[in-house]
């Protein structure tokens, strides 16, 4: 699994070209950021707890 920094780096480079469009809609921009960073956080937490549960 990639680290958190890699996920945040990828999200920043994928979202950056579309930021100009979302600047006129701040609520939509906030929702998009919450969804993207939430997905990264979910993957990180899932991998952390999966590794913990596999090692008895």
C-alpha positions as CSV (number, residue, x, y, z in Angstrom):
1,X,0.0,0.0,0.0
2,X,1.3,3.5,-0.8
3,X,1.9,5.9,2.0
4,X,-0.3,8.8,3.0
5,X,2.0,11.3,1.4
6,X,1.8,9.6,-2.0
7,X,-2.0,9.7,-1.8
8,X,-2.1,13.4,-0.9
9,X,0.5,14.1,-3.7
10,X,-1.6,12.3,-6.3
11,X,-4.9,14.0,-5.1
12,X,-3.2,17.4,-5.4
13,X,-2.0,16.8,-8.9
14,X,-5.2,15.4,-10.1
15,X,-7.4,18.1,-8.6
16,X,-5.2,21.1,-9.4
17,X,-6.3,21.6,-13.1
18,X,-9.9,21.7,-12.1
19,X,-9.6,24.2,-9.2
20,X,-10.3,27.2,-11.5
21,X,-13.7,25.8,-12.3
22,X,-14.6,25.1,-8.6
23,X,-13.4,28.6,-7.4
24,X,-16.8,30.0,-8.4
25,X,-18.6,27.3,-6.4
26,X,-17.0,27.1,-2.9
27,X,-19.5,24.7,-1.4
28,X,-19.0,22.2,-4.3
29,X,-15.2,22.6,-3.9
30,X,-15.4,21.9,-0.2
31,X,-17.5,18.7,-0.9
32,X,-15.0,17.5,-3.5
33,X,-12.1,18.0,-1.2
34,X,-13.9,16.2,1.6
35,X,-14.6,13.3,-0.6
36,X,-11.1,13.0,-2.1
37,X,-9.3,13.4,1.2
38,X,-11.8,11.1,2.9
39,X,-11.0,8.4,0.4
40,X,-7.3,8.7,1.1
41,X,-7.9,8.6,4.8
42,X,-10.1,5.5,4.5
43,X,-7.5,3.6,2.5
44,X,-4.8,4.5,5.1
45,X,-6.9,3.6,8.1
46,X,-8.1,0.4,6.4
47,X,-4.5,-0.7,5.7
48,X,-3.4,0.2,9.2
49,X,-6.2,-1.9,10.9
50,X,-5.9,-4.7,8.4
51,X,-2.2,-5.1,9.2
52,X,-3.0,-5.1,12.9
53,X,-5.8,-7.7,12.6
54,X,-3.6,-10.1,10.5
55,X,-0.9,-10.3,13.2
56,X,-2.4,-12.1,16.2
